[in-house]
Amino acid sequence: MRSFYQYMMRFRGAKQVTNETRLADWMFHDHSFPKQSRSYDEISRYLEWNIPFTEALQVFDRLWEQYQEDTA
C-alpha cells in the first residue's frame, strides 16, 4: 500500500491551481512532512501544527476518504 504522500503526488504539476494541487505542492516542498505515513492521525496532527493554508484540513479530510477508497 502506498503512503498518503505518494497518493498526493498525482495532484502536483497541474496547470490549474486548486486546493488539491496547493496541498500536494506544499507536501512536496516540506521536508519534515511524514512522507511514509499511512496514518490519518499522524498526518492530521502534522497539518494542524503546520497548516499551509486555511482550507488545508478540509481538503485533507476529503482526499483522505478518496485515498482510503482507492487503496482499499
mmCIF file of the N, C-alpha and C atoms, coordinates in Angstrom:
data_MODEL
# 
_entry.id   MODEL 
# 
loop_
_atom_site.group_PDB 
_atom_site.id 
_atom_site.type_symbol 
_atom_site.label_atom_id 
_atom_site.label_alt_id 
_atom_site.label_comp_id 
_atom_site.label_asym_id 
_atom_site.label_entity_id 
_atom_site.label_seq_id 
_atom_site.pdbx_PDB_ins_code 
_atom_site.Cartn_x 
_atom_site.Cartn_y 
_atom_site.Cartn_z 
_atom_site.occupancy 
_atom_site.B_iso_or_equiv 
_atom_site.pdbx_formal_charge 
_atom_site.auth_seq_id 
_atom_site.auth_comp_id 
_atom_site.auth_asym_id 
_atom_site.auth_atom_id 
_atom_site.pdbx_PDB_model_num 
ATOM 1   N N  . MET A 1 1  ? 0.851   -1.184 0.000   1.00 0.00 ? 1  MET A N  1 
ATOM 2   C CA . MET A 1 1  ? 0.000   0.000  0.000   1.00 0.00 ? 1  MET A CA 1 
ATOM 3   C C  . MET A 1 1  ? 0.895   1.246  0.000   1.00 0.00 ? 1  MET A C  1 
ATOM 4   N N  . ARG A 1 2  ? 0.578   2.163  -0.861  1.00 0.00 ? 2  ARG A N  1 
ATOM 5   C CA . ARG A 1 2  ? 1.383   3.380  -0.927  1.00 0.00 ? 2  ARG A CA 1 
ATOM 6   C C  . ARG A 1 2  ? 0.968   4.363  0.171   1.00 0.00 ? 2  ARG A C  1 
ATOM 7   N N  . SER A 1 3  ? 1.889   5.236  0.503   1.00 0.00 ? 3  SER A N  1 
ATOM 8   C CA . SER A 1 3  ? 1.623   6.230  1.546   1.00 0.00 ? 3  SER A CA 1 
ATOM 9   C C  . SER A 1 3  ? 0.694   7.322  1.006   1.00 0.00 ? 3  SER A C  1 
ATOM 10  N N  . PHE A 1 4  ? 0.143   8.100  1.928   1.00 0.00 ? 4  PHE A N  1 
ATOM 11  C CA . PHE A 1 4  ? -0.718  9.212  1.528   1.00 0.00 ? 4  PHE A CA 1 
ATOM 12  C C  . PHE A 1 4  ? 0.073   10.219 0.699   1.00 0.00 ? 4  PHE A C  1 
ATOM 13  N N  . TYR A 1 5  ? 1.314   10.442 1.077   1.00 0.00 ? 5  TYR A N  1 
ATOM 14  C CA . TYR A 1 5  ? 2.174   11.356 0.325   1.00 0.00 ? 5  TYR A CA 1 
ATOM 15  C C  . TYR A 1 5  ? 2.296   10.892 -1.132  1.00 0.00 ? 5  TYR A C  1 
ATOM 16  N N  . GLN A 1 6  ? 2.573   9.615  -1.330  1.00 0.00 ? 6  GLN A N  1 
ATOM 17  C CA . GLN A 1 6  ? 2.691   9.084  -2.691  1.00 0.00 ? 6  GLN A CA 1 
ATOM 18  C C  . GLN A 1 6  ? 1.383   9.260  -3.458  1.00 0.00 ? 6  GLN A C  1 
ATOM 19  N N  . TYR A 1 7  ? 0.273   9.037  -2.786  1.00 0.00 ? 7  TYR A N  1 
ATOM 20  C CA . TYR A 1 7  ? -1.048  9.235  -3.395  1.00 0.00 ? 7  TYR A CA 1 
ATOM 21  C C  . TYR A 1 7  ? -1.224  10.693 -3.824  1.00 0.00 ? 7  TYR A C  1 
ATOM 22  N N  . MET A 1 8  ? -0.807  11.622 -2.989  1.00 0.00 ? 8  MET A N  1 
ATOM 23  C CA . MET A 1 8  ? -0.992  13.043 -3.258  1.00 0.00 ? 8  MET A CA 1 
ATOM 24  C C  . MET A 1 8  ? -0.134  13.567 -4.404  1.00 0.00 ? 8  MET A C  1 
ATOM 25  N N  . MET A 1 9  ? 0.958   12.907 -4.692  1.00 0.00 ? 9  MET A N  1 
ATOM 26  C CA . MET A 1 9  ? 1.855   13.410 -5.734  1.00 0.00 ? 9  MET A CA 1 
ATOM 27  C C  . MET A 1 9  ? 1.201   13.401 -7.115  1.00 0.00 ? 9  MET A C  1 
ATOM 28  N N  . ARG A 1 10 ? 0.101   12.697 -7.262  1.00 0.00 ? 10 ARG A N  1 
ATOM 29  C CA . ARG A 1 10 ? -0.615  12.720 -8.542  1.00 0.00 ? 10 ARG A CA 1 
ATOM 30  C C  . ARG A 1 10 ? -1.257  14.087 -8.810  1.00 0.00 ? 10 ARG A C  1 
ATOM 31  N N  . PHE A 1 11 ? -1.408  14.913 -7.793  1.00 0.00 ? 11 PHE A N  1 
ATOM 32  C CA . PHE A 1 11 ? -2.019  16.237 -7.949  1.00 0.00 ? 11 PHE A CA 1 
ATOM 33  C C  . PHE A 1 11 ? -0.992  17.321 -8.278  1.00 0.00 ? 11 PHE A C  1 
ATOM 34  N N  . ARG A 1 12 ? 0.286   17.008 -8.181  1.00 0.00 ? 12 ARG A N  1 
ATOM 35  C CA . ARG A 1 12 ? 1.322   18.013 -8.441  1.00 0.00 ? 12 ARG A CA 1 
ATOM 36  C C  . ARG A 1 12 ? 1.422   18.344 -9.920  1.00 0.00 ? 12 ARG A C  1 
ATOM 37  N N  . GLY A 1 13 ? 1.816   19.568 -10.192 1.00 0.00 ? 13 GLY A N  1 
ATOM 38  C CA . GLY A 1 13 ? 2.129   19.964 -11.550 1.00 0.00 ? 13 GLY A CA 1 
ATOM 39  C C  . GLY A 1 13 ? 0.948   20.249 -12.457 1.00 0.00 ? 13 GLY A C  1 
ATOM 40  N N  . ALA A 1 14 ? -0.238  20.324 -11.901 1.00 0.00 ? 14 ALA A N  1 
ATOM 41  C CA . ALA A 1 14 ? -1.410  20.628 -12.721 1.00 0.00 ? 14 ALA A CA 1 
ATOM 42  C C  . ALA A 1 14 ? -1.353  22.084 -13.185 1.00 0.00 ? 14 ALA A C  1 
ATOM 43  N N  . LYS A 1 15 ? -1.857  22.323 -14.376 1.00 0.00 ? 15 LYS A N  1 
ATOM 44  C CA . LYS A 1 15 ? -1.865  23.690 -14.908 1.00 0.00 ? 15 LYS A CA 1 
ATOM 45  C C  . LYS A 1 15 ? -2.817  24.581 -14.129 1.00 0.00 ? 15 LYS A C  1 
ATOM 46  N N  . GLN A 1 16 ? -3.949  24.024 -13.727 1.00 0.00 ? 16 GLN A N  1 
ATOM 47  C CA . GLN A 1 16 ? -4.920  24.786 -12.951 1.00 0.00 ? 16 GLN A CA 1 
ATOM 48  C C  . GLN A 1 16 ? -4.631  24.584 -11.465 1.00 0.00 ? 16 GLN A C  1 
ATOM 49  N N  . VAL A 1 17 ? -4.448  25.679 -10.750 1.00 0.00 ? 17 VAL A N  1 
ATOM 50  C CA . VAL A 1 17 ? -4.154  25.603 -9.327  1.00 0.00 ? 17 VAL A CA 1 
ATOM 51  C C  . VAL A 1 17 ? -5.454  25.402 -8.554  1.00 0.00 ? 17 VAL A C  1 
ATOM 52  N N  . THR A 1 18 ? -5.507  24.321 -7.798  1.00 0.00 ? 18 THR A N  1 
ATOM 53  C CA . THR A 1 18 ? -6.641  24.019 -6.932  1.00 0.00 ? 18 THR A CA 1 
ATOM 54  C C  . THR A 1 18 ? -6.103  23.823 -5.516  1.00 0.00 ? 18 THR A C  1 
ATOM 55  N N  . ASN A 1 19 ? -6.999  23.675 -4.561  1.00 0.00 ? 19 ASN A N  1 
ATOM 56  C CA . ASN A 1 19 ? -6.540  23.395 -3.203  1.00 0.00 ? 19 ASN A CA 1 
ATOM 57  C C  . ASN A 1 19 ? -5.817  22.053 -3.127  1.00 0.00 ? 19 ASN A C  1 
ATOM 58  N N  . GLU A 1 20 ? -6.204  21.114 -3.966  1.00 0.00 ? 20 GLU A N  1 
ATOM 59  C CA . GLU A 1 20 ? -5.532  19.821 -4.012  1.00 0.00 ? 20 GLU A CA 1 
ATOM 60  C C  . GLU A 1 20 ? -4.090  19.976 -4.483  1.00 0.00 ? 20 GLU A C  1 
ATOM 61  N N  . THR A 1 21 ? -3.885  20.768 -5.543  1.00 0.00 ? 21 THR A N  1 
ATOM 62  C CA . THR A 1 21 ? -2.518  20.976 -6.037  1.00 0.00 ? 21 THR A CA 1 
ATOM 63  C C  . THR A 1 21 ? -1.703  21.789 -5.044  1.00 0.00 ? 21 THR A C  1 
ATOM 64  N N  . ARG A 1 22 ? -2.331  22.756 -4.393  1.00 0.00 ? 22 ARG A N  1 
ATOM 65  C CA . ARG A 1 22 ? -1.619  23.539 -3.377  1.00 0.00 ? 22 ARG A CA 1 
ATOM 66  C C  . ARG A 1 22 ? -1.131  22.653 -2.238  1.00 0.00 ? 22 ARG A C  1 
ATOM 67  N N  . LEU A 1 23 ? -1.998  21.745 -1.780  1.00 0.00 ? 23 LEU A N  1 
ATOM 68  C CA . LEU A 1 23 ? -1.610  20.855 -0.687  1.00 0.00 ? 23 LEU A CA 1 
ATOM 69  C C  . LEU A 1 23 ? -0.511  19.894 -1.140  1.00 0.00 ? 23 LEU A C  1 
ATOM 70  N N  . ALA A 1 24 ? -0.642  19.329 -2.321  1.00 0.00 ? 24 ALA A N  1 
ATOM 71  C CA . ALA A 1 24 ? 0.375   18.405 -2.829  1.00 0.00 ? 24 ALA A CA 1 
ATOM 72  C C  . ALA A 1 24 ? 1.722   19.093 -3.007  1.00 0.00 ? 24 ALA A C  1 
ATOM 73  N N  . ASP A 1 25 ? 1.719   20.297 -3.554  1.00 0.00 ? 25 ASP A N  1 
ATOM 74  C CA . ASP A 1 25 ? 2.972   21.036 -3.729  1.00 0.00 ? 25 ASP A CA 1 
ATOM 75  C C  . ASP A 1 25 ? 3.599   21.384 -2.390  1.00 0.00 ? 25 ASP A C  1 
ATOM 76  N N  . TRP A 1 26 ? 2.788   21.775 -1.426  1.00 0.00 ? 26 TRP A N  1 
ATOM 77  C CA . TRP A 1 26 ? 3.303   22.087 -0.098  1.00 0.00 ? 26 TRP A CA 1 
ATOM 78  C C  . TRP A 1 26 ? 3.914   20.835 0.534   1.00 0.00 ? 26 TRP A C  1 
ATOM 79  N N  . MET A 1 27 ? 3.225   19.705 0.432   1.00 0.00 ? 27 MET A N  1 
ATOM 80  C CA . MET A 1 27 ? 3.752   18.459 0.986   1.00 0.00 ? 27 MET A CA 1 
ATOM 81  C C  . MET A 1 27 ? 5.098   18.111 0.353   1.00 0.00 ? 27 MET A C  1 
ATOM 82  N N  . PHE A 1 28 ? 5.217   18.303 -0.943  1.00 0.00 ? 28 PHE A N  1 
ATOM 83  C CA . PHE A 1 28 ? 6.443   18.000 -1.660  1.00 0.00 ? 28 PHE A CA 1 
ATOM 84  C C  . PHE A 1 28 ? 7.602   18.857 -1.157  1.00 0.00 ? 28 PHE A C  1 
ATOM 85  N N  . HIS A 1 29 ? 7.337   20.130 -0.908  1.00 0.00 ? 29 HIS A N  1 
ATOM 86  C CA . HIS A 1 29 ? 8.401   21.055 -0.509  1.00 0.00 ? 29 HIS A CA 1 
ATOM 87  C C  . HIS A 1 29 ? 8.685   21.053 0.992   1.00 0.00 ? 29 HIS A C  1 
ATOM 88  N N  . ASP A 1 30 ? 7.808   20.508 1.785   1.00 0.00 ? 30 ASP A N  1 
ATOM 89  C CA . ASP A 1 30 ? 8.004   20.452 3.235   1.00 0.00 ? 30 ASP A CA 1 
ATOM 90  C C  . ASP A 1 30 ? 8.803   19.190 3.581   1.00 0.00 ? 30 ASP A C  1 
ATOM 91  N N  . HIS A 1 31 ? 10.072  19.364 3.868   1.00 0.00 ? 31 HIS A N  1 
ATOM 92  C CA . HIS A 1 31 ? 10.953  18.226 4.109   1.00 0.00 ? 31 HIS A CA 1 
ATOM 93  C C  . HIS A 1 31 ? 10.654  17.492 5.409   1.00 0.00 ? 31 HIS A C  1 
ATOM 94  N N  . SER A 1 32 ? 9.859   18.073 6.282   1.00 0.00 ? 32 SER A N  1 
ATOM 95  C CA . SER A 1 32 ? 9.504   17.420 7.544   1.00 0.00 ? 32 SER A CA 1 
ATOM 96  C C  . SER A 1 32 ? 8.180   16.664 7.468   1.00 0.00 ? 32 SER A C  1 
ATOM 97  N N  . PHE A 1 33 ? 7.465   16.791 6.372   1.00 0.00 ? 33 PHE A N  1 
ATOM 98  C CA . PHE A 1 33 ? 6.182   16.096 6.240   1.00 0.00 ? 33 PHE A CA 1 
ATOM 99  C C  . PHE A 1 33 ? 6.404   14.592 6.371   1.00 0.00 ? 33 PHE A C  1 
ATOM 100 N N  . PRO A 1 34 ? 5.531   13.888 7.102   1.00 0.00 ? 34 PRO A N  1 
ATOM 101 C CA . PRO A 1 34 ? 5.691   12.430 7.286   1.00 0.00 ? 34 PRO A CA 1 
ATOM 102 C C  . PRO A 1 34 ? 5.368   11.660 5.991   1.00 0.00 ? 34 PRO A C  1 
ATOM 103 N N  . LYS A 1 35 ? 6.314   11.616 5.093   1.00 0.00 ? 35 LYS A N  1 
ATOM 104 C CA . LYS A 1 35 ? 6.093   11.105 3.732   1.00 0.00 ? 35 LYS A CA 1 
ATOM 105 C C  . LYS A 1 35 ? 5.807   9.614  3.662   1.00 0.00 ? 35 LYS A C  1 
ATOM 106 N N  . GLN A 1 36 ? 6.224   8.849  4.640   1.00 0.00 ? 36 GLN A N  1 
ATOM 107 C CA . GLN A 1 36 ? 5.984   7.404  4.614   1.00 0.00 ? 36 GLN A CA 1 
ATOM 108 C C  . GLN A 1 36 ? 4.710   7.000  5.356   1.00 0.00 ? 36 GLN A C  1 
ATOM 109 N N  . SER A 1 37 ? 4.044   7.956  5.960   1.00 0.00 ? 37 SER A N  1 
ATOM 110 C CA . SER A 1 37 ? 2.905   7.659  6.820   1.00 0.00 ? 37 SER A CA 1 
ATOM 111 C C  . SER A 1 37 ? 1.661   7.221  6.051   1.00 0.00 ? 37 SER A C  1 
ATOM 112 N N  . ARG A 1 38 ? 0.958   6.276  6.672   1.00 0.00 ? 38 ARG A N  1 
ATOM 113 C CA . ARG A 1 38 ? -0.361  5.860  6.200   1.00 0.00 ? 38 ARG A CA 1 
ATOM 114 C C  . ARG A 1 38 ? -1.385  6.053  7.308   1.00 0.00 ? 38 ARG A C  1 
ATOM 115 N N  . SER A 1 39 ? -1.016  6.885  8.294   1.00 0.00 ? 39 SER A N  1 
ATOM 116 C CA . SER A 1 39 ? -1.838  7.098  9.477   1.00 0.00 ? 39 SER A CA 1 
ATOM 117 C C  . SER A 1 39 ? -2.571  8.438  9.400   1.00 0.00 ? 39 SER A C  1 
ATOM 118 N N  . TYR A 1 40 ? -3.891  8.363  9.439   1.00 0.00 ? 40 TYR A N  1 
ATOM 119 C CA . TYR A 1 40 ? -4.707  9.582  9.433   1.00 0.00 ? 40 TYR A CA 1 
ATOM 120 C C  . TYR A 1 40 ? -4.323  10.491 10.599  1.00 0.00 ? 40 TYR A C  1 
ATOM 121 N N  . ASP A 1 41 ? -4.205  9.916  11.797  1.00 0.00 ? 41 ASP A N  1 
ATOM 122 C CA . ASP A 1 41 ? -3.914  10.721 12.983  1.00 0.00 ? 41 ASP A CA 1 
ATOM 123 C C  . ASP A 1 41 ? -2.570  11.434 12.886  1.00 0.00 ? 41 ASP A C  1 
ATOM 124 N N  . GLU A 1 42 ? -1.555  10.738 12.426  1.00 0.00 ? 42 GLU A N  1 
ATOM 125 C CA . GLU A 1 42 ? -0.228  11.348 12.314  1.00 0.00 ? 42 GLU A CA 1 
ATOM 126 C C  . GLU A 1 42 ? -0.232  12.512 11.331  1.00 0.00 ? 42 GLU A C  1 
ATOM 127 N N  . ILE A 1 43 ? -0.825  12.302 10.170  1.00 0.00 ? 43 ILE A N  1 
ATOM 128 C CA . ILE A 1 43 ? -0.842  13.353 9.151   1.00 0.00 ? 43 ILE A CA 1 
ATOM 129 C C  . ILE A 1 43 ? -1.744  14.505 9.577   1.00 0.00 ? 43 ILE A C  1 
ATOM 130 N N  . SER A 1 44 ? -2.891  14.193 10.149  1.00 0.00 ? 44 SER A N  1 
ATOM 131 C CA . SER A 1 44 ? -3.814  15.227 10.608  1.00 0.00 ? 44 SER A CA 1 
ATOM 132 C C  . SER A 1 44 ? -3.167  16.107 11.677  1.00 0.00 ? 44 SER A C  1 
ATOM 133 N N  . ARG A 1 45 ? -2.485  15.486 12.632  1.00 0.00 ? 45 ARG A N  1 
ATOM 134 C CA . ARG A 1 45 ? -1.792  16.267 13.674  1.00 0.00 ? 45 ARG A CA 1 
ATOM 135 C C  . ARG A 1 45 ? -0.717  17.146 13.063  1.00 0.00 ? 45 ARG A C  1 
ATOM 136 N N  . TYR A 1 46 ? 0.019   16.605 12.122  1.00 0.00 ? 46 TYR A N  1 
ATOM 137 C CA . TYR A 1 46 ? 1.071   17.384 11.472  1.00 0.00 ? 46 TYR A CA 1 
ATOM 138 C C  . TYR A 1 46 ? 0.479   18.607 10.774  1.00 0.00 ? 46 TYR A C  1 
ATOM 139 N N  . LEU A 1 47 ? -0.606  18.394 10.051  1.00 0.00 ? 47 LEU A N  1 
ATOM 140 C CA . LEU A 1 47 ? -1.244  19.514 9.355   1.00 0.00 ? 47 LEU A CA 1 
ATOM 141 C C  . LEU A 1 47 ? -1.810  20.546 10.325  1.00 0.00 ? 47 LEU A C  1 
ATOM 142 N N  . GLU A 1 48 ? -2.361  20.084 11.446  1.00 0.00 ? 48 GLU A N  1 
ATOM 143 C CA . GLU A 1 48 ? -2.898  21.027 12.428  1.00 0.00 ? 48 GLU A CA 1 
ATOM 144 C C  . GLU A 1 48 ? -1.807  21.942 12.968  1.00 0.00 ? 48 GLU A C  1 
ATOM 145 N N  . TRP A 1 49 ? -0.609  21.421 13.151  1.00 0.00 ? 49 TRP A N  1 
ATOM 146 C CA . TRP A 1 49 ? 0.504   22.215 13.674  1.00 0.00 ? 49 TRP A CA 1 
ATOM 147 C C  . TRP A 1 49 ? 1.212   23.022 12.605  1.00 0.00 ? 49 TRP A C  1 
ATOM 148 N N  . ASN A 1 50 ? 1.110   22.612 11.359  1.00 0.00 ? 50 ASN A N  1 
ATOM 149 C CA . ASN A 1 50 ? 1.863   23.244 10.270  1.00 0.00 ? 50 ASN A CA 1 
ATOM 150 C C  . ASN A 1 50 ? 0.969   23.620 9.097   1.00 0.00 ? 50 ASN A C  1 
ATOM 151 N N  . ILE A 1 51 ? -0.235  24.052 9.387   1.00 0.00 ? 51 ILE A N  1 
ATOM 152 C CA . ILE A 1 51 ? -1.244  24.290 8.345   1.00 0.00 ? 51 ILE A CA 1 
ATOM 153 C C  . ILE A 1 51 ? -0.714  25.256 7.269   1.00 0.00 ? 51 ILE A C  1 
ATOM 154 N N  . PRO A 1 52 ? -0.705  24.794 6.016   1.00 0.00 ? 52 PRO A N  1 
ATOM 155 C CA . PRO A 1 52 ? -0.148  25.624 4.948   1.00 0.00 ? 52 PRO A CA 1 
ATOM 156 C C  . PRO A 1 52 ? -1.109  26.688 4.420   1.00 0.00 ? 52 PRO A C  1 
ATOM 157 N N  . PHE A 1 53 ? -2.421  26.458 4.530   1.00 0.00 ? 53 PHE A N  1 
ATOM 158 C CA . PHE A 1 53 ? -3.426  27.439 4.121   1.00 0.00 ? 53 PHE A CA 1 
ATOM 159 C C  . PHE A 1 53 ? -4.731  27.086 4.824   1.00 0.00 ? 53 PHE A C  1 
ATOM 160 N N  . THR A 1 54 ? -5.628  28.025 4.876   1.00 0.00 ? 54 THR A N  1 
ATOM 161 C CA . THR A 1 54 ? -6.839  27.918 5.692   1.00 0.00 ? 54 THR A CA 1 
ATOM 162 C C  . THR A 1 54 ? -7.660  26.663 5.427   1.00 0.00 ? 54 THR A C  1 
ATOM 163 N N  . GLU A 1 55 ? -7.845  26.299 4.179   1.00 0.00 ? 55 GLU A N  1 
ATOM 164 C CA . GLU A 1 55 ? -8.710  25.162 3.836   1.00 0.00 ? 55 GLU A CA 1 
ATOM 165 C C  . GLU A 1 55 ? -7.991  23.819 3.843   1.00 0.00 ? 55 GLU A C  1 
ATOM 166 N N  . ALA A 1 56 ? -6.748  23.779 4.220   1.00 0.00 ? 56 ALA A N  1 
ATOM 167 C CA . ALA A 1 56 ? -5.933  22.561 4.089   1.00 0.00 ? 56 ALA A CA 1 
ATOM 168 C C  . ALA A 1 56 ? -6.516  21.361 4.832   1.00 0.00 ? 56 ALA A C  1 
ATOM 169 N N  . LEU A 1 57 ? -7.042  21.567 6.027   1.00 0.00 ? 57 LEU A N  1 
ATOM 170 C CA . LEU A 1 57 ? -7.581  20.431 6.785   1.00 0.00 ? 57 LEU A CA 1 
ATOM 171 C C  . LEU A 1 57 ? -8.832  19.851 6.133   1.00 0.00 ? 57 LEU A C  1 
ATOM 172 N N  . GLN A 1 58 ? -9.681  20.708 5.607   1.00 0.00 ? 58 GLN A N  1 
ATOM 173 C CA . GLN A 1 58 ? -10.871 20.215 4.913   1.00 0.00 ? 58 GLN A CA 1 
ATOM 174 C C  . GLN A 1 58 ? -10.475 19.461 3.639   1.00 0.00 ? 58 GLN A C  1 
ATOM 175 N N  . VAL A 1 59 ? -9.498  19.982 2.925   1.00 0.00 ? 59 VAL A N  1 
ATOM 176 C CA . VAL A 1 59 ? -9.014  19.324 1.708   1.00 0.00 ? 59 VAL A CA 1 
ATOM 177 C C  . VAL A 1 59 ? -8.413  17.971 2.078   1.00 0.00 ? 59 VAL A C  1 
ATOM 178 N N  . PHE A 1 60 ? -7.620  17.948 3.134   1.00 0.00 ? 60 PHE A N  1 
ATOM 179 C CA . PHE A 1 60 ? -7.025  16.690 3.588   1.00 0.00 ? 60 PHE A CA 1 
ATOM 180 C C  . PHE A 1 60 ? -8.094  15.661 3.931   1.00 0.00 ? 60 PHE A C  1 
ATOM 181 N N  . ASP A 1 61 ? -9.099  16.050 4.690   1.00 0.00 ? 61 ASP A N  1 
ATOM 182 C CA . ASP A 1 61 ? -10.156 15.103 5.077   1.00 0.00 ? 61 ASP A CA 1 
ATOM 183 C C  . ASP A 1 61 ? -10.848 14.500 3.851   1.00 0.00 ? 61 ASP A C  1 
ATOM 184 N N  . ARG A 1 62 ? -11.153 15.328 2.885   1.00 0.00 ? 62 ARG A N  1 
ATOM 185 C CA . ARG A 1 62 ? -11.819 14.851 1.667   1.00 0.00 ? 62 ARG A CA 1 
ATOM 186 C C  . ARG A 1 62 ? -10.901 13.919 0.876   1.00 0.00 ? 62 ARG A C  1 
ATOM 187 N N  . LEU A 1 63 ? -9.634  14.303 0.740   1.00 0.00 ? 63 LEU A N  1 
ATOM 188 C CA . LEU A 1 63 ? -8.701  13.481 -0.012  1.00 0.00 ? 63 LEU A CA 1 
ATOM 189 C C  . LEU A 1 63 ? -8.344  12.195 0.729   1.00 0.00 ? 63 LEU A C  1 
ATOM 190 N N  . TRP A 1 64 ? -8.374  12.237 2.056   1.00 0.00 ? 64 TRP A N  1 
ATOM 191 C CA . TRP A 1 64 ? -8.108  11.022 2.828   1.00 0.00 ? 64 TRP A CA 1 
ATOM 192 C C  . TRP A 1 64 ? -9.186  9.964  2.533   1.00 0.00 ? 64 TRP A C  1 
ATOM 193 N N  . GLU A 1 65 ? -10.435 10.408 2.437   1.00 0.00 ? 65 GLU A N  1 
ATOM 194 C CA . GLU A 1 65 ? -11.521 9.472  2.107   1.00 0.00 ? 65 GLU A CA 1 
ATOM 195 C C  . GLU A 1 65 ? -11.290 8.848  0.729   1.00 0.00 ? 65 GLU A C  1 
ATOM 196 N N  . GLN A 1 66 ? -10.880 9.666  -0.243  1.00 0.00 ? 66 GLN A N  1 
ATOM 197 C CA . GLN A 1 66 ? -10.591 9.144  -1.570  1.00 0.00 ? 66 GLN A CA 1 
ATOM 198 C C  . GLN A 1 66 ? -9.411  8.170  -1.520  1.00 0.00 ? 66 GLN A C  1 
ATOM 199 N N  . TYR A 1 67 ? -8.399  8.525  -0.759  1.00 0.00 ? 67 TYR A N  1 
ATOM 200 C CA . TYR A 1 67 ? -7.220  7.673  -0.593  1.00 0.00 ? 67 TYR A CA 1 
ATOM 201 C C  . TYR A 1 67 ? -7.623  6.321  -0.028  1.00 0.00 ? 67 TYR A C  1 
ATOM 202 N N  . GLN A 1 68 ? -8.479  6.322  0.984   1.00 0.00 ? 68 GLN A N  1 
ATOM 203 C CA . GLN A 1 68 ? -8.936  5.072  1.587   1.00 0.00 ? 68 GLN A CA 1 
ATOM 204 C C  . GLN A 1 68 ? -9.685  4.217  0.566   1.00 0.00 ? 68 GLN A C  1 
ATOM 205 N N  . GLU A 1 69 ? -10.543 4.837  -0.203  1.00 0.00 ? 69 GLU A N  1 
ATOM 206 C CA . GLU A 1 69 ? -11.312 4.106  -1.219  1.00 0.00 ? 69 GLU A CA 1 
ATOM 207 C C  . GLU A 1 69 ? -10.403 3.558  -2.330  1.00 0.00 ? 69 GLU A C  1 
ATOM 208 N N  . ASP A 1 70 ? -9.451  4.372  -2.761  1.00 0.00 ? 70 ASP A N  1 
ATOM 209 C CA . ASP A 1 70 ? -8.578  3.975  -3.867  1.00 0.00 ? 70 ASP A CA 1 
ATOM 210 C C  . ASP A 1 70 ? -7.550  2.920  -3.474  1.00 0.00 ? 70 ASP A C  1 
ATOM 211 N N  . THR A 1 71 ? -7.209  2.849  -2.209  1.00 0.00 ? 71 THR A N  1 
ATOM 212 C CA . THR A 1 71 ? -6.184  1.897  -1.774  1.00 0.00 ? 71 THR A CA 1 
ATOM 213 C C  . THR A 1 71 ? -6.757  0.710  -1.014  1.00 0.00 ? 71 THR A C  1 
ATOM 214 N N  . ALA A 1 72 ? -8.074  0.624  -0.951  1.00 0.00 ? 72 ALA A N  1 
ATOM 215 C CA . ALA A 1 72 ? -8.706  -0.491 -0.218  1.00 0.00 ? 72 ALA A CA 1 
ATOM 216 C C  . ALA A 1 72 ? -8.592  -1.795 -0.963  1.00 0.00 ? 72 ALA A C  1 
# 
